[in-house]
Amino acid sequence: MSDRFIIPKKLYGREAEVQALLAAFERVSGGSAEMMLVTGFSGIGKTAVVNEVHKARETDAKVEQWKTQILAALGENAQVVVDVIPELERIIDSTLDKRSRTALSLLNGSLSI
């Protein structure tokens, strides 16, 4: 046990508010115009709610950065790697060239795994 009082960085009980802000952010990202006001008494956690939205957006930006780097590294072989590691598709999307599936099927035909 610690002799210090440590406030956790996790936000509890504000999932609905965070989701409302994230949904509004997605709508304006698509071109609509909105204004959201975050109101409440001092110390109630307004800044913490807004910071949660920033964290979520930073995470999206990080995933987009990974996607760019992975696609650059894999090039035309990206779909082949996704066929072998399906979880990778969560990061690099399903927008890959389906012609590269032929390479995997040829590889599977010539190798026993």
C-alpha positions as CSV (number, residue, x, y, z in Angstrom):
1,M,0.0,0.0,0.0
2,S,1.2,3.5,-0.9
3,D,1.5,6.3,1.6
4,R,0.4,8.7,-1.1
5,F,-3.0,9.4,-2.5
6,I,-2.9,8.7,-6.2
7,I,-5.7,9.8,-8.5
8,P,-6.2,7.3,-11.4
9,K,-6.0,8.6,-14.9
10,K,-9.0,6.5,-16.0
11,L,-12.3,8.2,-16.4
12,Y,-15.2,6.4,-14.8
13,G,-18.9,6.8,-15.4
14,R,-18.7,9.2,-18.4
15,E,-18.9,6.7,-21.3
16,A,-22.2,8.2,-22.7
17,E,-20.7,11.8,-22.7
18,V,-17.5,10.7,-24.3
19,Q,-19.4,8.7,-26.9
20,A,-21.7,11.7,-27.7
21,L,-18.6,13.9,-28.2
22,L,-16.9,11.2,-30.4
23,A,-20.1,10.9,-32.5
24,A,-20.3,14.6,-33.0
25,F,-16.6,14.6,-34.0
26,E,-17.3,11.9,-36.6
27,R,-20.2,13.9,-38.0
28,V,-18.2,17.1,-38.4
29,S,-15.4,15.1,-39.9
30,G,-17.9,14.2,-42.6
31,G,-18.6,17.8,-43.4
32,S,-21.5,18.8,-41.2
33,A,-21.2,21.8,-38.8
34,E,-22.0,21.4,-35.1
35,M,-21.2,23.1,-31.8
36,M,-20.9,21.1,-28.6
37,L,-20.9,22.8,-25.2
38,V,-19.6,20.9,-22.1
39,T,-21.1,22.4,-19.0
40,G,-21.1,21.7,-15.3
41,F,-19.9,22.7,-11.9
42,S,-16.2,23.2,-11.1
43,G,-14.4,20.0,-10.6
44,I,-17.0,17.7,-12.1
45,G,-14.7,16.5,-14.8
46,K,-15.4,18.5,-17.9
47,T,-11.8,18.7,-18.9
48,A,-11.4,14.9,-18.3
49,V,-14.2,14.2,-20.6
50,V,-12.8,16.3,-23.4
51,N,-9.3,14.8,-22.8
52,E,-10.8,11.3,-23.3
53,V,-12.0,12.5,-26.8
54,H,-8.5,13.7,-27.5
55,K,-7.0,10.4,-26.5
56,A,-9.4,8.5,-28.7
57,R,-8.5,10.8,-31.7
58,E,-4.8,10.4,-31.0
59,T,-5.3,6.6,-31.0
60,D,-7.0,6.8,-34.4
61,A,-4.1,8.9,-35.7
62,K,-1.6,6.4,-34.4
63,V,-3.5,3.5,-36.1
64,E,-3.6,5.5,-39.4
65,Q,0.2,6.1,-39.0
66,W,0.7,2.3,-38.5
67,K,-1.5,1.6,-41.6
68,T,0.6,3.9,-43.8
69,Q,3.9,2.4,-42.6
70,I,2.7,-1.2,-42.9
71,L,1.2,-0.7,-46.4
72,A,4.5,1.0,-47.5
73,A,6.5,-1.9,-46.2
74,L,4.3,-4.6,-47.6
75,G,3.5,-3.0,-50.9
76,E,1.7,-5.3,-53.3
77,N,2.1,-8.2,-50.9
78,A,-0.2,-6.7,-48.2
79,Q,-3.2,-8.9,-49.0
80,V,-1.0,-12.0,-49.0
81,V,0.1,-11.1,-45.4
82,V,-3.5,-10.4,-44.4
83,D,-4.5,-13.8,-45.7
84,V,-1.9,-15.3,-43.4
85,I,-2.5,-12.9,-40.5
86,P,-6.2,-11.9,-40.7
87,E,-6.0,-9.7,-37.6
88,L,-3.8,-7.3,-39.6
89,E,-6.8,-6.4,-41.7
90,R,-8.2,-4.4,-38.7
91,I,-5.3,-2.0,-39.2
92,I,-4.8,-1.9,-42.9
93,D,-8.5,-2.3,-44.0
94,S,-10.0,-4.6,-46.6
95,T,-9.2,-2.1,-49.4
96,L,-6.3,-4.2,-50.6
97,D,-5.7,-5.4,-54.1
98,K,-7.6,-8.7,-54.4
99,R,-5.2,-9.8,-57.2
100,S,-2.6,-10.6,-54.6
101,R,-4.8,-13.5,-53.4
102,T,-3.6,-15.3,-56.5
103,A,-0.1,-15.2,-55.2
104,L,-1.2,-16.8,-51.9
105,S,-3.2,-19.5,-53.7
106,L,-0.2,-20.3,-55.9
107,L,2.0,-20.5,-52.8
108,N,-0.5,-22.8,-51.0
109,G,-0.6,-25.0,-54.1
110,S,3.1,-25.5,-54.1
111,L,3.9,-25.9,-50.4
112,S,2.6,-28.2,-47.7
113,I,2.0,-26.5,-44.4
